[in-house]
């Protein structure tokens, strides 16, 4: 917006010469030129040049100032509108961006109305078809509006609670729910019904149907969350066989486990174990090692002990840096430690009060609450093995056992 001194002088000089030269030529032609007249002419030209240049600059500056003010006002207005839109967006996130979806629906209504209008006003009008189109498009728009709002809400919830995305695969499908309708309310209390048809369930003896359900449990695809839980159970089982008392902290606390999936104790020794059942193509990086080190440090500090040790189990491998850091921090590593689903997963428990011998399948309600740590309690690989040892199936449903 400003002008330099050099530009100012050059502008004034051009104007002065534009005045002096024409007038000087006229004076020369009429033989009225003299030294005095030339001096006067030059002085007048310089003054006029400076005056005119100054006026032009002031006018230009004023114009530019007005433009800048208008531009600033426009930017302020745009900023206020964007701020209002941002505030409105934040307020509407929980409602699924309803204003936006309503506007989209209004646009689609205009488009559908055009189709209906065309049917009514074409050379051979189709009034009934137009009415049908109008009603069906109204229903479609309403369904699409609700769907968009719901999808936006789901995405928001998953952003706030990422673990919900992993649980999607655990939500029953329409086919699953329809399948269960064939069972009575009493039969649905038994988790085995999730894996058998009604014909199988009602025809097979309890031992056979329980084993068939267990086999299908292992055969079915599983969510990331369930795969992680099964891996923790497996590593916990291995340590129980080594004489440790295992607390399945990760399964119990879920996403508040602070990176402690298992806490294993044996004669004063304490292991804080983190488990990662990941694809072989994924790599464990140093942040996971730092998390385990941090949670071990916090555990030792809170319990005023020094003998707790961090152990990291994973089905995949670590980066070179993560491996070096593990050694430096005293974290014991088990890389490429694969999950073996053929391990004895049936928990055979003895009630301390009634001495009743009960076995729990991996999908049973009390499976993760059941500990196998007393004399006579065992793990079994098959239902037949458990029943041969004198244990019966545990479930809340107590109907007829064939």
DAJO-V575544 format. One record per run of one state. SS is the DSSP state (H for helix, E for strand, L for the rest). FROM is the first residue (numbers start at 1). LEN is the number of residues. If there is no record, write none. Layout:
BEGIN
{{SS;FROM;LEN} {SS;FROM;LEN}}
END
This chain:
BEGIN
{{L;1;4} {H;5;25} {L;30;5} {H;35;61} {L;96;2} {H;98;24} {L;122;5} {H;127;34} {L;161;2} {H;163;4} {L;167;1} {H;168;3} {L;171;3} {H;174;7} {L;181;6} {H;187;3} {L;190;1} {H;191;4} {L;195;3} {H;198;6} {L;204;2} {H;206;14} {L;220;4} {H;224;18} {L;242;3} {E;245;3} {L;248;1} {H;249;8} {L;257;5} {E;262;5} {L;267;2} {E;269;8} {L;277;6} {E;283;2} {L;285;1} {H;286;18} {L;304;4} {E;308;7} {L;315;2} {E;317;2} {L;319;1} {H;320;10} {L;330;2} {E;332;3} {L;335;11} {E;346;5} {L;351;6} {E;357;4} {L;361;17} {E;378;3} {L;381;2} {H;383;6} {L;389;3} {E;392;2} {L;394;9}}
END
